Structure formats: structure tokens, C-alpha cells
Amino acid sequence: MRTLTLLSLIVIVTTACNKRSSLQGSGFTANVRIVTPSAGTVNGKLYLSKRRLRIDLWPISEVFDANQGKGWRTVQDSKQYTNIGWKDVSTYMPPMTNGSPCSRAEQPSACKMVGKATINGRPTTKWEFWNQQGEHFYLETDDEAEIAVRWQVQNVTYEATDVRAAVVAESLFELPSDYTRMVR
């Protein structure tokens, strides 16, 4: 009887651990904060799953599918959207090749890894960049999620905190059917 109980317990724990592992690999969430002189502090949420990104900064959401290289920006109040590309979301999810954003940087030769660190308990890499305007800045990326967790360009600061593995609903990456495309 004791052996049967022990075997049942092992099966339950193994199943729970396997289920937890499969859930952890399904996506990531994070809190985001952007600080600018003109808009002050804007707080929001980041969702990432299967190389698809969603950033919610009320009343605007940006959804981008890196697999297809396209996405959209929605305005909830007016129920409208406009198409976006890599350039629009690269500050949140820099295009990475073998864990490095340098090959896709504006000036690849002026990009280099500065070092490794831990931010909020997660391994990160710090990168140094210069853009085409000659501006110097640093970008820190989460090694597992491959998203930006901290950067500052001129007087704009971005930070993602509480990055964690999570189940992310597929519906977050769908364009609502009642939204219309913005006319410019």
C-alpha cells in the first residue's frame, strides 16, 4: 500500500512538473515603463509568445509578428488601426541573430557587447550602440526572452520589469474584427 501511494505521488509530481515546464515555454509577460519629458511616465504591459509581441500603453497597443515581419498599432478609443513594421517595435524587441542585435543595428560596426548582468533575477546582456545621427546609447536585453529590458536614448528611458514566463492568450495577437484601418 505504501509503495502504491509513493508511486502515485511520484506520477502526480512528475506530471505537475512536466505541465509547469510546458507552460513556462509558452510565453513571457512584463510590466513596461517609458519616461519622456513631454508625456511624463507611461506604464503598460508587454506580452511575448512564439515571436509575437504585444505592447499595451493605453490607449495604444502595438502587435507585431516577427515571423511575418508585420503588425499593427491600434487605438482603442476610436477602434482604428494602422500597419507597422520592425522599425516600430525594434526598441522593445530588437531583431536578434544568435543572441546579438548588432548585425541588424543601424551601424553594425559601432555595436558591441559590453557585458553580462542580472536584472530582476534574470540574466541579461548589455549592448553599446551608436545610431546614424551619432547618438550613443546602451540597450540591455533579457537573454531568454530576447526583449529589451532597459534603454535610454537622449532623455527617453524605457524599462521592462517583472519579466516572467507565462501562458499568453493567442487572442492578444489578433486584430479585433470591429476595428477599421486609419485613413491618412
matplotlib code that plots the C-alpha trace (Angstrom):
import matplotlib.pyplot as plt

x = [0.0, 2.8, 4.6, 1.4, 0.9, 4.5, 4.2, 1.0, 2.7, 5.7, 3.3, 1.4, 4.6, 6.2, 3.0, 2.8, 6.5, 6.1, 2.9, 4.7, 7.7, 5.4, 3.6, 6.8, 7.9, 4.7, 5.5, 6.5, 4.9, 6.4, 5.5, 6.8, 7.5, 8.5, 9.6, 9.7, 9.9, 6.8, 4.5, 5.9, 5.7, 3.6, 3.1, 2.0, 2.3, 4.3, 3.3, 5.5, 4.7, 6.0, 8.0, 4.9, 4.9, 2.2, 2.8, -0.2, 0.4, -3.2, -4.9, -2.5, -1.5, 1.2, 1.1, 3.9, 4.6, 8.3, 7.7, 5.9, 7.7, 4.4, 1.9, -0.4, -0.9, -4.4, -6.2, -8.8, -10.9, -11.5, -11.3, -8.9, -5.5, -2.5, 0.1, 3.5, 6.9, 10.1, 11.3, 8.2, 8.8, 12.6, 13.1, 11.0, 12.1, 15.4, 16.0, 18.5, 20.9, 22.5, 21.5, 23.0, 21.2, 24.5, 24.0, 20.7, 21.8, 21.9, 25.7, 26.7, 30.4, 29.6, 27.7, 29.3, 28.5, 29.5, 28.9, 26.5, 24.4, 21.3, 18.3, 15.3, 16.8, 17.1, 20.3, 20.8, 23.3, 24.3, 25.0, 26.6, 25.3, 25.7, 22.9, 23.1, 22.6, 25.7, 23.7, 25.3, 23.1, 23.0, 20.5, 20.1, 18.3, 16.8, 18.8, 15.9, 13.0, 15.3, 13.4, 14.7, 14.6, 16.3, 17.5, 17.9, 18.2, 18.7, 16.1, 13.7, 14.0, 12.4, 12.4, 10.7, 10.3, 8.9, 9.7, 8.4, 7.4, 3.6, 0.8, -0.1, -3.5, -3.5, -6.3, -3.9, -2.2, -5.3, -6.7, -10.2, -12.7, -14.6, -11.5, -11.1, -7.9, -6.9, -7.0, -4.1]
y = [0.0, 2.4, 1.6, 2.3, 5.6, 6.6, 5.7, 7.7, 10.7, 10.4, 10.3, 13.3, 15.4, 14.3, 15.3, 18.6, 19.4, 18.5, 20.6, 23.5, 23.2, 23.3, 26.3, 28.2, 27.8, 29.3, 33.0, 35.9, 38.9, 42.1, 45.5, 48.3, 52.0, 54.8, 58.1, 61.2, 64.9, 65.6, 62.7, 62.0, 58.4, 55.9, 52.5, 49.4, 45.7, 43.5, 40.1, 37.8, 34.4, 32.5, 35.5, 37.7, 40.8, 43.0, 46.2, 47.9, 51.6, 52.8, 53.8, 52.4, 48.8, 47.6, 44.0, 42.6, 39.1, 38.7, 35.6, 37.6, 40.9, 42.9, 44.1, 46.9, 49.8, 50.1, 53.0, 51.5, 54.7, 55.0, 51.3, 52.0, 50.6, 51.3, 48.8, 48.8, 47.1, 46.1, 49.7, 50.5, 47.7, 47.3, 49.2, 46.6, 43.5, 44.2, 41.9, 39.3, 37.0, 34.4, 36.4, 39.7, 42.8, 44.1, 42.6, 44.4, 47.7, 51.0, 50.8, 47.2, 48.0, 50.5, 47.9, 45.8, 43.7, 45.5, 42.7, 40.4, 41.2, 40.1, 42.3, 41.4, 37.9, 37.3, 37.0, 40.0, 41.3, 45.0, 46.4, 49.7, 51.4, 54.5, 55.3, 57.2, 60.5, 59.9, 59.3, 56.9, 54.7, 51.4, 48.6, 45.7, 42.6, 39.6, 36.6, 34.1, 36.3, 38.4, 41.6, 45.0, 45.3, 48.7, 51.5, 55.3, 57.5, 61.2, 61.9, 59.0, 56.0, 52.5, 49.7, 46.3, 44.8, 41.6, 39.6, 36.1, 33.0, 32.9, 31.5, 34.2, 34.0, 33.7, 36.3, 39.0, 38.8, 39.1, 42.3, 42.9, 42.4, 45.6, 47.8, 49.8, 50.9, 54.5, 56.7, 59.1]
z = [0.0, 0.9, -2.4, -4.3, -2.6, -3.2, -6.9, -7.2, -5.6, -8.0, -11.0, -9.8, -9.1, -12.4, -14.3, -12.5, -13.2, -16.9, -17.2, -15.5, -17.9, -20.9, -19.6, -18.9, -22.5, -23.9, -23.5, -21.3, -19.7, -18.3, -16.9, -19.0, -18.2, -20.6, -19.2, -21.5, -20.8, -23.0, -21.9, -18.4, -17.3, -19.2, -17.7, -19.7, -20.3, -22.6, -23.9, -26.0, -27.4, -30.4, -31.7, -31.5, -29.4, -27.9, -26.0, -24.3, -23.5, -23.0, -25.3, -27.9, -28.4, -30.8, -32.0, -34.1, -35.6, -36.1, -38.1, -40.7, -40.2, -39.8, -37.4, -36.4, -33.9, -32.5, -30.9, -28.5, -28.2, -31.9, -32.7, -35.5, -36.6, -38.8, -40.1, -38.6, -39.3, -37.5, -37.1, -35.0, -32.4, -32.6, -29.3, -27.5, -29.4, -31.2, -34.2, -32.9, -34.7, -32.5, -29.4, -30.7, -32.0, -33.7, -37.2, -37.6, -35.9, -37.9, -37.7, -37.1, -36.7, -34.0, -31.9, -29.3, -26.2, -23.0, -20.5, -18.7, -15.7, -13.8, -13.7, -11.5, -11.2, -14.9, -17.0, -19.3, -21.8, -22.1, -25.7, -26.7, -29.9, -32.0, -34.4, -37.7, -36.0, -33.9, -30.7, -28.2, -26.1, -24.2, -24.6, -22.1, -23.3, -21.5, -22.6, -22.7, -23.9, -26.3, -25.4, -24.4, -20.6, -20.4, -22.7, -22.7, -25.8, -25.2, -22.5, -23.1, -20.8, -21.2, -18.7, -18.6, -15.1, -13.7, -16.9, -16.3, -18.2, -18.5, -20.6, -23.1, -24.8, -28.6, -28.8, -27.7, -31.1, -33.2, -34.7, -33.4, -36.2, -35.4, -35.9, -39.1, -40.8, -40.3, -43.3, -43.5]

ax = plt.figure().add_subplot(projection="3d")
ax.plot(x, y, z, "-o")
ax.set_aspect("equal")
plt.show()
